[in-house]
Amino acid sequence: MMAVSICFLAFVAPISAWSFPMNPETDAISDAGALGDPGCMIAAAKSGNELCRLLIHRLSELEADRARVLRHLSHELKTPLAALREGVSLLRDEVVGPLTAEQREVTGILEHNTAVLQCQIEELLNYHATVLDAVVVQRRRVDLRALLEGVVASHRLQLQGQKLSVTIDCHCGQACLDPDKMRVALSNMLSNAIVYSPVGGEIRFAVAPVEGNRLFIDCIDAGPGVAPADIARIFAPSVQGGRRPVAGPHGSGVGLSIVREVAAAQGGRVYLLPTPQGAHFRMELPYEA
């Protein structure tokens, strides 16, 4: 299972982390140009423009290759995984014969692990799609309370399973944002809070505009918080906090990375605030009422 996640992340990692071969003839600027020779400066500018054009073309090719590989990899993984889940289901239902107690236990383990693997594959593919789509922002006026209430409603079963309550403290009516991308980001923030919250705990969303035309959207849980060793990398893809509950669901660790991408696409950011208990994540966005 870990090998599959690593394989996926080799293609899901941001392109900015990849390296590209450079042409030495267009990569260097002569000393004379640097000293102000007009002819050399013009030549350097032309070389720089050509290099930018080549890099943009190369980036497009690499992105197309990555998308194509992910499509193929998704198909190659999902097809045998579906067959495996069907086979486990037949065993569980004793279609091929009665099971002993030990065999039933093994079947339950297989069923659980195949479900976890399918979830991780889907999360990684969704992350890739979200990153590609993040650059296209379609802003319109959004009722933030209604948006948050819809996100909470979509997680009702998970919240009921852990007897969690969610409060929404919204001091902002409408804001000009991309509602679809915000729904994805807020859903991932809530999912993260659910995973780390204790049974019977409370999760709180707080929304408020602040001076300087900024909007704060806070998500606060009552879990164990983020370990000091995880703070610097908590928003990186495939990072799962060291304080994750052992009995909790195991995802791919891309949820907070998606939040970061969505916030950045709308000119904002997301960060962790210090708190004596639990975790306090804040999404800060440009605010236009």
Secondary structure, DSSP 8 states (H G I E B T S, - for coil): -HHHHHHHHHHHS-GGGS-----HHHH---HHHHTT-HHHHHHHHHHHHHHHHHHHHHHHHHHHHHHHHHHHHHHHHHHHHHHHHHHHHHHHTTTTS---HHHHHHHHHHHHHHHHHHHHHHHHHHHHHHHHHTT----EEEEHHHHHHHHHHHTHHHHHHTT-EEEEEE---EEEE-HHHHHHHHHHHHHHHHHHS-TT-EEEEEEEEETTTEEEEEEE--SS---GGGGGGTTSTT---TT--TTS----S-HHHHHHHHHHHTT-EEEEE--SSS-EEEEEEE---
